[in-house]
Amino acid sequence: MSGRHGISAADAADAAGEAGGATPDAELSGAAAGREALTIRRARATEYAAIDLLVTEAYAHDYGTREPGGDPLHQSAVRDRDFEVWIAESAEGELLGTVTLRKAGGPPLHEDIADNELDLRLLGVSPGARRRGVGAALMRHARLVAAQNGFGAVVLKTAPNMAGAHRLYESLGFDRAPERDGLWIGGKRIIDLYSYVLPTAEAVPPATAGARRL
């Protein structure tokens, strides 16, 4: 969400929904129950339009419809150039959710991220796929990817009003980091966002890399 990635201060309001628009309280029960086998894998170019529609519908469902901003990273085709767009799909191949992660050796998605931290953006779960543990599975996958690639922590930012998302993150072990709050663009704090941090595991089996079934 920084100036080097094409977002301006005028787009800051859109960025407030970064990592929480798809994780209502109901997501917790689904994650705990493990009701469905999911596959989490990298997105394909043919899926970009469907991913963009999913994210739009997910945030509109929880926070209302917004006018499109000028942030080019709201397009999955753009995000997937320098970052990694991941999806969760059902056993029948239905697109259920998505999240975008920092790539190993690549730039962060936010300005105030350390070299050894993986950050994420635009976590989204289809409104029709709630209560199935999709959001929790994508967040656990983010930690797995971070550990596999040598990152020491996963960092995310979320709007203060996204209480359901906050409860999900906390249930997965994320800690609030108020000293890191805010959206920073060009070295200036533009709006208030909450920051959460989750240390990665010290060792992750290499066989779990790439697409995996849950």
HULIN-V456898 format. One record per pair of residues at least 6 apart in sequence whose C-alpha atoms are under 6 Angstrom apart, sorted by sequence separation. I is the first residue (numbers start at 1). J is the second residue. D is the distance in Angstrom with one decimal. If there is no record, write none. Layout:
BEGIN
i:I j:J d:D
i:I j:J d:D
END
This chain:
BEGIN
i:1 j:7 d:5.9
i:73 j:79 d:5.2
i:89 j:95 d:4.6
i:102 j:108 d:5.6
i:183 j:189 d:5.5
i:184 j:190 d:5.8
i:89 j:96 d:5.2
i:182 j:189 d:5.9
i:183 j:190 d:5.5
i:88 j:96 d:5.5
i:183 j:191 d:5.4
i:88 j:97 d:5.0
i:182 j:191 d:5.7
i:87 j:97 d:5.6
i:182 j:192 d:4.4
i:87 j:98 d:4.2
i:182 j:193 d:4.4
i:86 j:98 d:5.5
i:181 j:193 d:5.5
i:86 j:99 d:5.4
i:181 j:194 d:4.9
i:85 j:99 d:6.0
i:181 j:195 d:5.1
i:85 j:100 d:4.4
i:180 j:195 d:5.9
i:84 j:100 d:5.5
i:102 j:118 d:5.5
i:84 j:101 d:5.1
i:102 j:119 d:5.7
i:83 j:101 d:6.0
i:177 j:195 d:5.3
i:83 j:102 d:5.2
i:84 j:103 d:5.9
i:101 j:120 d:4.5
i:177 j:196 d:5.5
i:83 j:103 d:5.0
i:100 j:120 d:5.5
i:176 j:196 d:4.6
i:100 j:121 d:5.3
i:175 j:196 d:5.4
i:174 j:196 d:5.8
i:175 j:197 d:5.3
i:99 j:122 d:5.6
i:174 j:197 d:5.3
i:99 j:123 d:4.3
i:174 j:198 d:4.5
i:98 j:123 d:5.7
i:98 j:124 d:5.3
i:97 j:124 d:5.4
i:48 j:76 d:5.6
i:97 j:125 d:4.1
i:118 j:146 d:6.0
i:48 j:77 d:5.9
i:96 j:125 d:5.9
i:97 j:126 d:5.9
i:96 j:126 d:5.4
i:96 j:129 d:5.9
i:117 j:151 d:5.2
i:159 j:193 d:4.9
i:160 j:194 d:5.9
i:116 j:151 d:4.8
i:117 j:152 d:5.7
i:119 j:154 d:5.6
i:158 j:193 d:5.5
i:159 j:194 d:6.0
i:22 j:58 d:5.6
i:116 j:152 d:5.6
i:117 j:153 d:5.0
i:118 j:154 d:4.9
i:119 j:155 d:4.7
i:120 j:156 d:5.8
i:157 j:193 d:6.0
i:158 j:194 d:5.2
i:117 j:154 d:5.9
i:119 j:156 d:5.6
i:157 j:194 d:5.4
i:21 j:59 d:4.8
i:157 j:195 d:4.5
i:156 j:195 d:5.8
i:156 j:196 d:5.4
i:155 j:196 d:5.7
i:43 j:85 d:5.7
i:155 j:197 d:4.6
i:42 j:85 d:6.0
i:43 j:86 d:5.3
i:154 j:197 d:5.7
i:42 j:86 d:4.4
i:43 j:87 d:5.8
i:154 j:198 d:5.1
i:41 j:86 d:5.5
i:153 j:198 d:5.4
i:41 j:87 d:5.6
i:153 j:199 d:4.1
i:40 j:87 d:5.6
i:152 j:199 d:5.9
i:153 j:200 d:5.1
i:40 j:88 d:4.4
i:152 j:200 d:5.5
i:39 j:88 d:5.6
i:39 j:89 d:5.3
i:38 j:89 d:5.7
i:38 j:90 d:5.1
i:147 j:200 d:5.4
i:143 j:200 d:5.9
i:11 j:69 d:5.5
i:7 j:71 d:4.7
i:58 j:124 d:5.9
i:58 j:125 d:5.9
i:58 j:126 d:5.5
i:55 j:124 d:5.2
i:58 j:127 d:5.7
i:54 j:126 d:5.7
i:30 j:131 d:4.4
i:19 j:121 d:5.6
i:22 j:124 d:4.5
i:30 j:132 d:4.2
i:31 j:133 d:3.6
i:18 j:121 d:5.4
i:19 j:122 d:5.4
i:22 j:125 d:4.8
i:30 j:133 d:4.2
i:18 j:122 d:5.1
i:19 j:123 d:5.0
i:27 j:131 d:4.8
i:26 j:131 d:5.1
i:31 j:136 d:5.8
i:27 j:133 d:5.4
i:1 j:109 d:5.8
i:2 j:110 d:5.6
i:1 j:110 d:5.0
i:2 j:111 d:5.6
i:23 j:135 d:5.9
i:20 j:158 d:5.9
i:19 j:158 d:5.2
i:25 j:164 d:4.8
i:18 j:158 d:5.6
i:24 j:164 d:4.5
i:24 j:165 d:5.9
i:17 j:159 d:5.8
i:23 j:165 d:4.9
i:16 j:159 d:5.0
i:20 j:165 d:4.9
i:41 j:211 d:4.2
i:40 j:211 d:5.5
i:40 j:212 d:5.6
i:39 j:212 d:5.5
i:39 j:213 d:4.3
i:38 j:213 d:5.5
i:38 j:214 d:5.1
i:37 j:214 d:5.4
i:3 j:185 d:5.7
i:2 j:185 d:4.9
END
